[in-house]
């Protein structure tokens, strides 16, 4: 835990950008009793050890700025950020370095809280009969197929989706593509539910296989894309080189496999598949179902995203694209996890 002086130093650096030790010491002296150079350096070492700031340069030329890890989870006023269509993007091209900072997305307190919540899920699930458990997963599948498709602009209602998946009756006035998108979600969700151990260890091939299930019969090419794609609502441009895309996927696989906490695995995956955009279409669908595959493989409750607002979901993703900031999407993701445990397996 930071003391008041250290908090003041961190906030000063956040507001000022890159600053020298002398500038920091002058700012501190205006609010606290005069602090020595040694004291300030000790405080800066604490902030560096906490991952809040980073030091560049050496000796007298050293400058201190907010670390990439700190920026990743720094709270941002989401309404104010999206109030301006001419947003200043931190990096409008893919940032490979972000993967070096996608660790400890959850605090120790959060990890403990959600581990306890997951124990509730496991206990409740163990007490259910096979028939009831099957119906719970069927309900989650219908609601996730509906919501995940709706996020992509599909106009099927929840009741339309239920009828399609239970009775194989297509909704009137809907396109074949909308109907197929819903069906593909069920195919992919059935696969990961019936074969959870497959995703205990992630590979690029497994990501591609899941994508194939989600876009079959939709006129979408399989495998890593070879051309540039644009994203509605942002000037962020993903990688356009097939070999770099494959490199990014390989780095992601290594990162996920080396991450211990299942919720962090899933959160990283949902964000990064969306960020890499490895396929010509179906990226966010793949990210959501792949995140659930990782949760199921590690005995964690899958998400349906039923109550998430589609616009807010997209804001969380775009904020990560433009600022490499995961704070808002993390909030939405954890809220959906809580609701999944309470809604489906009580």
ROMARZA-540114 format. One line per 8 residues: number of its first residue (from 1); for each residue x, y, z of N, C-alpha, C, O. Coordinates in steps of 0.05 Angstrom, whole numbers, plus 5000, padded with zeros to 4 digits. Layout:
// residues N
NUM = X Y Z X Y Z X Y Z X Y Z  ...;
END
This chain:
// residues 346
1 = 5017 4976 5000 5000 5000 5000 5018 5025 5000 5037 5027 5015  5011 5044 4983 5026 5069 4981 5020 5088 5004 4997 5089 5013  5040 5102 5013 5035 5124 5032 5025 5149 5017 5025 5149 4992  5018 5169 5032 5006 5193 5019 5026 5207 5000 5018 5217 4979  5051 5207 5008 5071 5221 4991 5074 5205 4965 5076 5217 4944  5075 5179 4967 5078 5163 4943 5054 5165 4924 5057 5166 4900  5030 5167 4936 5006 5171 4920 5007 5198 4906 5000 5200 4882  5017 5218 4920 5020 5245 4908 5039 5244 4885 5034 5256 4864;
9 = 5062 5231 4889 5082 5229 4868 5071 5215 4843 5074 5224 4820  5056 5193 4847 5045 5178 4825 5025 5195 4810 5025 5196 4785  5007 5210 4824 4988 5227 4811 5001 5250 4796 4992 5258 4775  5023 5260 4807 5037 5281 4794 5049 5271 4768 5048 5285 4747  5061 5248 4768 5072 5236 4744 5051 5231 4723 5054 5236 4699  5027 5221 4732 5005 5216 4714 4996 5241 4700 4991 5241 4676  4996 5263 4714 4986 5288 4703 5007 5302 4686 5001 5317 4668  5033 5297 4693 5054 5313 4680 5068 5298 4657 5081 5311 4640;
17 = 5066 5272 4655 5081 5257 4635 5108 5251 4646 5112 5246 4669  5128 5250 4628 5156 5244 4636 5168 5268 4651 5169 5290 4641  5177 5262 4675 5189 5283 4692 5214 5274 4705 5219 5250 4708  5231 5292 4713 5256 5286 4726 5252 5283 4756 5231 5290 4767  5272 5272 4769 5271 5270 4799 5270 5297 4811 5257 5301 4832  5284 5317 4800 5284 5344 4811 5256 5356 4810 5248 5369 4828  5243 5352 4787 5216 5363 4784 5197 5350 4804 5180 5364 4816  5200 5325 4808 5183 5310 4828 5189 5321 4856 5170 5325 4871;
25 = 5214 5325 4862 5221 5335 4889 5210 5363 4894 5201 5369 4916  5211 5380 4873 5199 5407 4876 5169 5405 4881 5159 5420 4898  5156 5387 4867 5127 5385 4870 5120 5374 4898 5100 5383 4910  5135 5355 4908 5131 5343 4934 5134 5365 4956 5119 5365 4975  5154 5382 4952 5160 5401 4973 5138 5422 4977 5137 5435 4997  5120 5424 4957 5098 5443 4959 5075 5432 4976 5058 5447 4985  5075 5406 4980 5053 5393 4995 5062 5380 5021 5046 5376 5039  5087 5373 5023 5098 5359 5046 5122 5373 5056 5133 5391 5043;
33 = 5130 5366 5080 5156 5376 5090 5178 5369 5071 5176 5349 5057  5198 5386 5070 5220 5382 5051 5230 5353 5053 5238 5344 5075  5231 5339 5030 5240 5312 5029 5267 5311 5016 5272 5326 4997  5284 5293 5025 5311 5291 5014 5311 5276 4988 5291 5263 4981  5333 5279 4974 5336 5264 4948 5334 5234 4953 5321 5220 4938  5346 5225 4975 5345 5196 4981 5316 5187 4986 5309 5165 4977  5300 5203 5000 5272 5196 5005 5256 5194 4980 5241 5175 4976  5260 5214 4962 5246 5214 4936 5254 5190 4919 5237 5177 4907;
41 = 5280 5184 4919 5289 5161 4903 5277 5135 4914 5271 5116 4899  5275 5134 4941 5263 5110 4953 5234 5107 4946 5224 5085 4939  5220 5130 4946 5192 5129 4937 5189 5121 4908 5171 5105 4901  5206 5131 4892 5205 5124 4863 5211 5094 4859 5199 5081 4842  5229 5083 4875 5235 5054 4873 5211 5038 4881 5206 5017 4869  5196 5047 4901 5171 5033 4909 5151 5033 4886 5139 5013 4880  5147 5056 4873 5128 5059 4851 5136 5042 4827 5120 5031 4813  5163 5040 4823 5173 5023 4801 5167 4994 4808 5158 4978 4791;
49 = 5173 4986 4832 5169 4958 4841 5139 4950 4840 5133 4927 4834  5121 4969 4844 5092 4964 4843 5083 4963 4814 5059 4957 4809  5100 4970 4795 5092 4969 4767 5077 4994 4758 5064 4994 4737  5077 5015 4775 5061 5038 4769 5075 5058 4751 5063 5072 4734  5101 5060 4754 5117 5078 4737 5141 5064 4725 5148 5042 4733  5153 5076 4705 5177 5065 4692 5198 5087 4690 5192 5111 4687  5223 5079 4691 5245 5097 4690 5260 5094 4664 5265 5072 4655  5266 5117 4651 5281 5116 4626 5306 5134 4630 5305 5154 4644;
57 = 5328 5126 4618 5353 5141 4622 5367 5134 4648 5356 5118 4664  5390 5146 4652 5405 5140 4676 5415 5166 4689 5415 5187 4677  5422 5163 4714 5433 5185 4731 5417 5210 4728 5392 5210 4731  5430 5233 4722 5417 5259 4721 5397 5261 4698 5379 5278 4699  5400 5245 4677 5383 5247 4654 5358 5229 4657 5341 5228 4639  5355 5216 4680 5333 5197 4683 5306 5212 4684 5304 5234 4695  5286 5200 4671 5259 5211 4671 5240 5189 4681 5245 5165 4677  5218 5197 4693 5199 5178 4704 5172 5183 4692 5163 5206 4690;
65 = 5159 5162 4683 5133 5164 4670 5115 5141 4679 5125 5122 4690  5089 5143 4673 5071 5122 4679 5078 5097 4663 5083 5099 4639  5078 5074 4676 5085 5049 4662 5063 5040 4644 5039 5047 4648  5069 5023 4625 5049 5011 4607 5029 4995 4623 5006 4994 4617  5039 4981 4643 5022 4964 4660 5001 4982 4675 4978 4974 4677  5010 5005 4684 4992 5023 4698 4971 5034 4679 4948 5036 4686  4980 5042 4655 4962 5053 4635 4941 5032 4627 4918 5039 4621  4949 5007 4628 4931 4986 4619 4906 4985 4636 4884 4979 4625;
73 = 4908 4990 4662 4885 4988 4680 4876 5014 4692 4861 5015 4711  4887 5036 4682 4880 5063 4693 4851 5069 4686 4842 5066 4663  4836 5078 4706 4808 5085 4702 4806 5108 4682 4820 5128 4684  4787 5105 4663 4782 5126 4643 4752 5133 4643 4736 5114 4645  4746 5158 4642 4718 5166 4640 4708 5159 4612 4713 5173 4592  4693 5137 4610 4686 5125 4584 4667 5144 4569 4669 5146 4544  4649 5158 4583 4630 5175 4569 4645 5199 4558 4640 5208 4535  4663 5210 4573 4679 5233 4564 4697 5225 4541 4700 5240 4522;
81 = 4708 5201 4542 4726 5192 4521 4711 5190 4494 4722 5198 4474  4687 5179 4495 4673 5174 4470 4655 5198 4462 4641 5197 4441  4655 5219 4478 4640 5243 4471 4652 5257 4447 4638 5273 4433  4677 5252 4442 4691 5266 4420 4698 5246 4398 4712 5226 4402  4687 5250 4374 4693 5232 4351 4721 5234 4342 4732 5216 4329  4734 5257 4347 4762 5261 4339 4781 5253 4363 4795 5270 4373  4780 5228 4371 4795 5219 4394 4825 5217 4387 4832 5210 4365  4841 5224 4406 4870 5221 4403 4878 5193 4410 4876 5185 4433;
89 = 4887 5178 4390 4893 5149 4394 4923 5147 4402 4940 5158 4389  4928 5132 4423 4955 5128 4432 4972 5114 4411 4996 5121 4407  4961 5094 4398 4976 5079 4378 4955 5068 4359 4940 5050 4366  4954 5079 4334 4933 5070 4316 4941 5045 4300 4926 5036 4282  4964 5033 4306 4972 5008 4294 4977 4988 4317 4981 4995 4340  4978 4963 4309 4981 4941 4328 5007 4945 4344 5028 4950 4333  5005 4942 4371 5028 4945 4389 5036 4918 4400 5024 4908 4418  5057 4907 4389 5067 4881 4398 5075 4882 4427 5072 4861 4442;
97 = 5085 4904 4437 5095 4906 4464 5073 4902 4485 5079 4896 4508  5048 4906 4477 5026 4904 4497 5026 4876 4511 5018 4874 4534  5035 4856 4496 5034 4829 4508 5054 4826 4531 5051 4807 4547  5073 4843 4532 5092 4842 4554 5081 4853 4580 5093 4851 4602  5057 4865 4578 5045 4878 4602 5018 4866 4610 5005 4875 4629  5010 4845 4596 4984 4832 4602 4986 4811 4623 4980 4788 4619  4996 4819 4646 4998 4801 4669 4986 4816 4693 4985 4841 4694  4976 4801 4712 4963 4812 4736 4941 4832 4729 4939 4853 4741;
105 = 4924 4824 4709 4901 4840 4703 4881 4840 4726 4865 4859 4729  4882 4819 4742 4865 4818 4766 4883 4822 4791 4905 4812 4792  4874 4838 4810 4889 4841 4834 4887 4816 4851 4869 4799 4846  4905 4812 4871 4903 4789 4888 4875 4787 4902 4864 4765 4905  4864 4810 4910 4837 4810 4922 4816 4800 4902 4798 4785 4910  4818 4809 4878 4798 4800 4857 4801 4771 4852 4781 4757 4848  4826 4761 4850 4830 4732 4845 4817 4716 4867 4804 4695 4862  4820 4725 4892 4808 4710 4914 4778 4712 4913 4764 4691 4917;
113 = 4767 4735 4908 4738 4739 4907 4726 4721 4886 4705 4708 4891  4738 4720 4862 4726 4704 4841 4732 4674 4843 4717 4658 4832  4753 4667 4857 4757 4639 4864 4736 4628 4882 4726 4606 4879  4728 4645 4902 4706 4638 4920 4680 4635 4904 4665 4616 4909  4675 4654 4886 4651 4653 4870 4651 4628 4853 4630 4616 4849  4674 4621 4842 4675 4597 4825 4671 4571 4841 4659 4552 4831  4679 4571 4866 4674 4548 4884 4644 4545 4887 4634 4522 4889  4629 4567 4888 4600 4566 4890 4589 4553 4865 4571 4536 4866;
121 = 4599 4561 4842 4591 4548 4816 4596 4518 4816 4579 4503 4808  4620 4510 4825 4627 4482 4825 4609 4466 4844 4600 4444 4838  4604 4478 4867 4587 4464 4887 4558 4461 4876 4547 4440 4878  4548 4483 4866 4520 4482 4855 4518 4462 4832 4499 4447 4830  4538 4462 4814 4538 4444 4791 4539 4415 4800 4525 4398 4789  4555 4409 4821 4558 4382 4831 4532 4371 4843 4527 4347 4844  4515 4389 4852 4490 4381 4865 4467 4378 4845 4445 4368 4853  4471 4385 4820 4450 4383 4800 4450 4355 4788 4471 4342 4784;
129 = 4426 4346 4781 4424 4321 4766 4434 4325 4738 4434 4348 4728  4442 4304 4724 4451 4307 4697 4431 4321 4679 4439 4337 4661  4405 4316 4683 4385 4328 4666 4383 4358 4671 4382 4374 4652  4383 4367 4696 4382 4395 4703 4407 4409 4693 4406 4431 4682  4430 4396 4697 4455 4409 4688 4455 4412 4658 4464 4433 4648  4446 4393 4643 4444 4395 4614 4426 4418 4606 4432 4433 4587  4404 4421 4620 4385 4443 4613 4398 4470 4620 4393 4490 4605  4413 4472 4641 4427 4497 4647 4447 4505 4626 4448 4528 4618;
137 = 4462 4486 4616 4481 4492 4595 4466 4498 4569 4476 4514 4552  4444 4485 4564 4428 4491 4541 4417 4519 4542 4418 4533 4522  4408 4528 4565 4398 4555 4568 4421 4575 4564 4417 4595 4551  4444 4570 4575 4466 4588 4572 4474 4589 4542 4481 4610 4532  4474 4566 4529 4481 4565 4500 4462 4582 4483 4471 4597 4466  4436 4580 4489 4416 4596 4474 4421 4626 4478 4421 4641 4459  4425 4633 4503 4428 4661 4509 4454 4673 4499 4456 4696 4490  4476 4657 4500 4501 4666 4489 4500 4668 4458 4510 4687 4447;
145 = 4488 4648 4446 4486 4649 4416 4470 4673 4407 4477 4686 4388  4449 4680 4423 4433 4704 4416 4449 4729 4421 4451 4746 4403  4461 4732 4445 4475 4758 4451 4500 4761 4435 4505 4783 4425  4516 4740 4432 4541 4743 4416 4534 4751 4387 4549 4766 4375  4513 4739 4376 4505 4746 4349 4494 4775 4348 4499 4790 4329  4479 4783 4369 4468 4810 4370 4490 4831 4370 4487 4852 4358  4511 4825 4385 4534 4844 4386 4545 4848 4357 4555 4870 4351  4542 4828 4340 4551 4831 4312 4530 4841 4293 4534 4841 4269;
153 = 4507 4850 4304 4487 4862 4287 4464 4844 4279 4447 4852 4264  4464 4819 4289 4443 4800 4283 4417 4809 4295 4417 4818 4318  4395 4807 4280 4369 4817 4290 4351 4796 4301 4327 4801 4307  4360 4771 4305 4344 4751 4318 4338 4759 4346 4355 4770 4360  4313 4754 4355 4307 4759 4383 4315 4734 4399 4322 4713 4388  4314 4737 4426 4320 4714 4443 4300 4691 4438 4308 4668 4437  4275 4698 4436 4254 4677 4431 4258 4664 4404 4254 4640 4401  4265 4680 4383 4271 4669 4357 4294 4650 4359 4294 4628 4347;
161 = 4315 4657 4374 4338 4641 4377 4332 4614 4391 4341 4593 4382  4316 4616 4411 4308 4592 4426 4292 4573 4407 4297 4548 4408  4274 4583 4392 4258 4566 4374 4276 4554 4352 4273 4530 4346  4295 4569 4342 4313 4559 4321 4330 4536 4332 4332 4515 4319  4341 4540 4356 4360 4520 4367 4346 4496 4379 4357 4474 4381  4321 4500 4388 4306 4477 4400 4289 4462 4379 4285 4438 4381  4277 4478 4361 4258 4465 4342 4267 4466 4313 4253 4456 4295  4290 4478 4308 4301 4481 4281 4282 4496 4263 4279 4490 4239;
169 = 4269 4517 4274 4251 4534 4258 4263 4561 4256 4267 4575 4276  4268 4570 4231 4280 4596 4226 4259 4618 4230 4236 4614 4225  4268 4641 4240 4251 4664 4243 4244 4676 4217 4261 4678 4199  4219 4685 4213 4212 4698 4188 4224 4725 4186 4228 4739 4206  4230 4733 4162 4241 4760 4157 4271 4762 4163 4282 4785 4162  4284 4740 4170 4313 4741 4176 4328 4729 4152 4318 4713 4138  4353 4739 4149 4370 4728 4127 4381 4701 4134 4382 4693 4157  4389 4687 4113 4401 4660 4117 4427 4663 4134 4433 4646 4150;
177 = 4441 4685 4129 4466 4690 4144 4461 4693 4174 4476 4682 4190  4440 4707 4181 4433 4711 4209 4427 4684 4222 4436 4678 4244  4411 4668 4208 4403 4642 4218 4428 4624 4221 4431 4611 4242  4445 4624 4201 4469 4607 4202 4488 4616 4225 4501 4599 4237  4490 4642 4230 4507 4652 4251 4498 4641 4278 4515 4633 4294  4472 4640 4283 4462 4629 4308 4468 4599 4310 4478 4590 4330  4463 4585 4288 4468 4556 4288 4498 4550 4293 4505 4532 4308  4515 4566 4281 4544 4562 4284 4553 4566 4313 4571 4553 4323;
185 = 4540 4585 4326 4546 4589 4354 4540 4564 4370 4556 4556 4387  4517 4552 4365 4510 4528 4380 4530 4505 4374 4538 4491 4392  4538 4502 4349 4557 4482 4341 4583 4485 4356 4594 4466 4367  4593 4510 4357 4618 4516 4371 4616 4512 4401 4633 4501 4414  4593 4521 4412 4589 4519 4441 4585 4490 4450 4596 4482 4470  4571 4474 4434 4569 4446 4440 4596 4432 4440 4601 4415 4456  4612 4440 4421 4639 4428 4419 4656 4433 4443 4668 4415 4454  4657 4458 4452 4675 4464 4475 4663 4454 4501 4677 4448 4520;
193 = 4636 4452 4502 4624 4441 4526 4628 4411 4529 4633 4401 4551  4627 4398 4506 4630 4368 4506 4659 4360 4507 4666 4337 4514  4677 4378 4500 4706 4371 4499 4723 4392 4513 4741 4404 4502  4717 4397 4539 4731 4419 4553 4761 4415 4555 4776 4435 4555  4770 4391 4557 4799 4386 4561 4816 4394 4536 4840 4398 4539  4803 4397 4513 4817 4404 4489 4832 4431 4492 4854 4435 4482  4819 4449 4507 4830 4476 4510 4846 4480 4535 4850 4503 4544  4853 4458 4548 4871 4461 4572 4898 4473 4563 4909 4489 4578;
201 = 4906 4466 4539 4931 4477 4528 4923 4490 4501 4912 4476 4484  4927 4515 4498 4919 4529 4473 4940 4527 4452 4964 4527 4457  4931 4525 4427 4949 4526 4403 4935 4544 4382 4911 4549 4383  4951 4552 4363 4940 4568 4341 4920 4551 4325 4900 4561 4316  4927 4526 4321 4909 4509 4306 4881 4507 4319 4861 4507 4306  4881 4505 4346 4855 4503 4360 4839 4529 4357 4814 4528 4356  4853 4552 4357 4839 4577 4352 4826 4577 4324 4803 4585 4321  4841 4568 4304 4832 4567 4277 4808 4548 4274 4790 4553 4259;
209 = 4809 4525 4288 4788 4506 4287 4762 4517 4298 4740 4513 4287  4764 4532 4320 4740 4544 4331 4728 4565 4313 4704 4568 4310  4746 4581 4301 4737 4601 4282 4722 4588 4258 4702 4598 4249  4733 4566 4249 4720 4551 4227 4692 4543 4234 4674 4546 4217  4687 4534 4258 4660 4526 4266 4641 4550 4267 4618 4547 4261  4652 4573 4274 4635 4597 4278 4628 4610 4251 4609 4625 4250  4644 4606 4230 4639 4620 4205 4632 4601 4182 4630 4610 4159  4628 4576 4188 4622 4557 4166 4596 4565 4152 4576 4573 4165;
217 = 4596 4562 4126 4573 4569 4109 4564 4598 4110 4541 4605 4105  4583 4615 4117 4578 4644 4118 4594 4659 4097 4595 4684 4097  4608 4645 4080 4624 4658 4059 4649 4671 4069 4659 4689 4056  4659 4662 4092 4683 4673 4104 4706 4654 4100 4703 4630 4104  4729 4664 4091 4752 4647 4087 4762 4637 4114 4762 4651 4134  4772 4612 4114 4784 4601 4137 4813 4608 4139 4826 4615 4119  4824 4607 4163 4852 4611 4167 4859 4641 4170 4842 4658 4167  4884 4646 4175 4894 4673 4180 4891 4690 4154 4898 4681 4133;
225 = 4880 4714 4157 4876 4731 4134 4902 4741 4122 4923 4741 4135  4900 4748 4097 4924 4757 4082 4921 4786 4074 4940 4797 4061  4900 4799 4081 4895 4827 4073 4888 4844 4097 4882 4834 4119  4888 4870 4093 4881 4889 4114 4851 4889 4119 4835 4886 4100  4842 4892 4144 4814 4896 4150 4811 4922 4165 4828 4931 4180  4788 4935 4160 4781 4959 4175 4761 4953 4197 4747 4933 4195  4759 4970 4217 4741 4965 4239 4723 4990 4242 4733 5012 4244  4697 4985 4242 4678 5007 4244 4680 5021 4271 4682 5008 4292;
233 = 4681 5047 4270 4680 5063 4295 4707 5070 4307 4708 5083 4328  4729 5063 4293 4756 5069 4303 4775 5072 4280 4771 5059 4259  4796 5088 4284 4818 5090 4264 4840 5070 4269 4860 5070 4255  4837 5053 4290 4857 5032 4295 4859 5014 4271 4839 5005 4261  4883 5007 4263 4888 4989 4240 4904 4965 4250 4927 4967 4258  4891 4941 4248 4905 4917 4256 4928 4910 4236 4931 4923 4216  4943 4890 4243 4965 4881 4226 4953 4873 4198 4931 4862 4196  4969 4878 4177 4960 4870 4150 4979 4850 4138 4976 4843 4114;
241 = 4998 4839 4153 5018 4820 4143 5012 4793 4155 5012 4789 4179  5008 4773 4138 5000 4746 4147 5021 4735 4166 5013 4722 4186  5046 4740 4161 5067 4728 4178 5068 4741 4206 5073 4728 4226  5063 4768 4206 5062 4782 4232 5037 4773 4248 5038 4771 4272  5015 4769 4234 4990 4760 4247 4996 4733 4260 4988 4728 4283  5009 4715 4246 5015 4688 4257 5034 4691 4281 5031 4677 4301  5053 4709 4279 5071 4714 4301 5056 4724 4325 5062 4716 4348  5037 4743 4321 5021 4753 4343 5005 4731 4356 5003 4730 4381;
249 = 4993 4714 4340 4978 4691 4351 4995 4672 4367 4987 4663 4388  5019 4667 4357 5037 4649 4372 5046 4661 4399 5047 4647 4419  5050 4688 4399 5057 4701 4424 5034 4700 4443 5037 4697 4467  5009 4704 4432 4985 4703 4449 4982 4675 4461 4976 4673 4485  4986 4654 4446 4983 4627 4455 5003 4622 4478 4996 4611 4499  5028 4631 4475 5048 4628 4495 5040 4643 4521 5043 4632 4543  5030 4667 4517 5022 4683 4540 4999 4670 4556 5000 4668 4580  4979 4661 4541 4956 4649 4554 4964 4623 4568 4955 4618 4591;
257 = 4980 4607 4556 4988 4582 4568 5005 4586 4593 5006 4569 4611  5019 4609 4594 5036 4615 4617 5021 4630 4639 5033 4636 4660  4996 4637 4634 4980 4652 4653 4966 4631 4671 4953 4613 4660  4967 4634 4697 4956 4614 4715 4926 4618 4720 4911 4598 4719  4917 4642 4725 4890 4647 4733 4871 4644 4709 4875 4657 4688  4850 4626 4711 4832 4621 4688 4817 4646 4678 4813 4650 4654  4809 4663 4697 4795 4688 4688 4813 4706 4673 4805 4719 4653  4838 4708 4682 4858 4724 4667 4863 4712 4639 4865 4727 4619;
265 = 4865 4686 4638 4868 4672 4612 4846 4681 4592 4851 4689 4570  4821 4679 4602 4798 4685 4585 4798 4715 4578 4792 4722 4555  4803 4732 4597 4802 4761 4593 4823 4769 4572 4817 4785 4554  4847 4759 4576 4869 4765 4556 4861 4756 4529 4865 4771 4509  4849 4732 4527 4842 4721 4501 4820 4737 4487 4822 4742 4463  4799 4744 4502 4778 4759 4489 4788 4786 4479 4781 4795 4457  4805 4799 4494 4816 4825 4486 4835 4822 4462 4833 4837 4442  4853 4802 4464 4874 4801 4444 4865 4789 4417 4876 4797 4396;
273 = 4847 4770 4417 4837 4761 4391 4822 4783 4377 4824 4786 4353  4807 4800 4392 4794 4823 4381 4815 4843 4371 4811 4856 4350  4837 4846 4385 4858 4866 4378 4874 4857 4354 4880 4873 4336  4881 4831 4354 4897 4821 4331 4881 4819 4306 4891 4824 4284  4855 4813 4308 4837 4810 4285 4850 4790 4265 4855 4798 4242  4855 4765 4273 4870 4747 4256 4855 4737 4231 4867 4727 4213  4828 4740 4232 4812 4729 4210 4798 4751 4195 4795 4773 4205  4789 4745 4171 4775 4766 4155 4748 4773 4167 4738 4795 4161;
281 = 4736 4756 4182 4711 4762 4196 4708 4741 4219 4720 4720 4219  4690 4748 4238 4685 4729 4260 4704 4730 4283 4706 4712 4299  4720 4752 4284 4741 4753 4305 4729 4756 4333 4738 4741 4351  4710 4774 4337 4700 4778 4364 4683 4754 4373 4683 4747 4396  4669 4742 4354 4654 4717 4360 4674 4695 4370 4669 4682 4390  4695 4693 4355 4716 4673 4362 4727 4679 4390 4732 4661 4406  4732 4705 4395 4744 4712 4421 4726 4705 4444 4736 4695 4465  4700 4709 4441 4682 4703 4463 4679 4673 4468 4680 4664 4491;
289 = 4677 4658 4447 4674 4629 4450 4700 4616 4459 4700 4598 4475  4722 4627 4450 4748 4617 4458 4753 4623 4488 4764 4607 4503  4745 4647 4497 4747 4654 4525 4731 4634 4542 4741 4625 4563  4707 4626 4533 4692 4606 4548 4705 4579 4547 4703 4564 4566  4717 4572 4525 4731 4546 4523 4753 4544 4544 4757 4523 4556  4767 4566 4548 4789 4567 4568 4777 4565 4596 4789 4552 4614  4755 4578 4601 4742 4577 4627 4732 4548 4633 4737 4538 4655  4719 4536 4614 4709 4509 4618 4732 4489 4622 4730 4470 4637;
297 = 4754 4493 4607 4777 4475 4609 4789 4476 4637 4803 4457 4646  4785 4498 4651 4797 4502 4678 4775 4502 4700 4780 4512 4721  4752 4490 4694 4730 4486 4713 4720 4513 4724 4713 4515 4747  4719 4533 4706 4707 4559 4713 4681 4562 4697 4678 4551 4675  4663 4578 4708 4637 4582 4696 4640 4597 4669 4653 4618 4669  4627 4588 4648 4627 4604 4623 4608 4627 4624 4590 4628 4641  4612 4647 4607 4596 4671 4606 4575 4670 4584 4580 4657 4563  4552 4682 4588 4532 4685 4567 4531 4713 4555 4521 4717 4533;
305 = 4542 4733 4570 4541 4761 4562 4512 4771 4559 4508 4792 4547  4493 4757 4570 4465 4763 4565 4458 4792 4571 4444 4805 4556  4467 4802 4594 4458 4829 4603 4477 4852 4594 4472 4875 4600  4499 4845 4580 4517 4866 4572 4504 4883 4550 4491 4872 4532  4508 4909 4551 4498 4927 4530 4518 4925 4507 4542 4928 4511  4507 4921 4483 4525 4918 4460 4542 4942 4455 4566 4939 4448  4531 4966 4459 4547 4990 4454 4569 4992 4474 4592 4999 4468  4563 4986 4500 4584 4988 4520 4606 4967 4516 4629 4972 4520;
313 = 4598 4943 4507 4617 4922 4500 4636 4933 4478 4661 4930 4481  4625 4945 4458 4642 4955 4436 4660 4978 4446 4683 4981 4437  4649 4995 4464 4666 5016 4475 4690 5004 4490 4713 5014 4487  4685 4983 4505 4707 4971 4520 4729 4960 4501 4753 4963 4507  4720 4948 4480 4739 4937 4460 4754 4959 4446 4779 4958 4442  4740 4980 4437 4752 5002 4423 4772 5017 4441 4793 5026 4431  4765 5020 4466 4784 5033 4485 4810 5017 4486 4832 5029 4487  4808 4991 4485 4833 4975 4485 4848 4978 4459 4872 4980 4458;
321 = 4833 4979 4436 4846 4984 4411 4862 5010 4411 4886 5010 4403  4849 5031 4420 4860 5058 4416 4880 5067 4438 4898 5082 4432  4876 5057 4462 4893 5066 4485 4908 5042 4498 4923 5047 4517  4903 5018 4489 4913 4994 4502 4905 4995 4532 4921 4987 4549  4881 5004 4537 4871 5006 4564 4848 4985 4567 4829 4985 4552  4852 4967 4587 4833 4945 4590 4813 4949 4613 4797 4932 4619  4814 4973 4626 4799 4976 4650 4769 4973 4647 4756 4960 4662  4758 4986 4626 4729 4985 4622 4719 4957 4614 4699 4948 4624;
329 = 4734 4945 4596 4726 4918 4587 4728 4898 4610 4712 4881 4613  4749 4901 4626 4752 4883 4649 4728 4886 4668 4718 4866 4677  4719 4910 4672 4696 4914 4689 4671 4900 4678 4657 4886 4693  4666 4903 4652 4643 4889 4640 4646 4859 4641 4627 4845 4647  4670 4849 4636 4676 4820 4636 4670 4808 4664 4657 4787 4666  4680 4821 4685 4677 4811 4712 4647 4812 4720 4638 4794 4735  4633 4833 4712 4605 4835 4718 4590 4811 4705 4572 4800 4717  4597 4805 4680 4584 4783 4667 4590 4756 4679 4574 4737 4679;
337 = 4614 4753 4690 4621 4728 4704 4604 4725 4729 4593 4703 4734  4601 4746 4744 4585 4744 4768 4556 4736 4761 4544 4719 4774  4545 4749 4741 4518 4743 4733 4515 4715 4722 4494 4703 4727  4535 4704 4709 4533 4677 4698 4531 4657 4721 4514 4639 4720  4547 4660 4741 4547 4642 4764 4520 4643 4778 4508 4623 4786  4509 4667 4782 4484 4671 4797 4460 4663 4780 4440 4653 4791  4461 4667 4754 4438 4663 4737 4434 4634 4729 4411 4624 4728  4455 4619 4724 4452 4593 4712 4456 4570 4731 4446 4548 4726;
345 = 4470 4573 4752 4477 4550 4768 4472 4554 4798 4487 4545 4815  4449 4567 4804 4442 4570 4832 4424 4547 4841 4415 4546 4865;
END
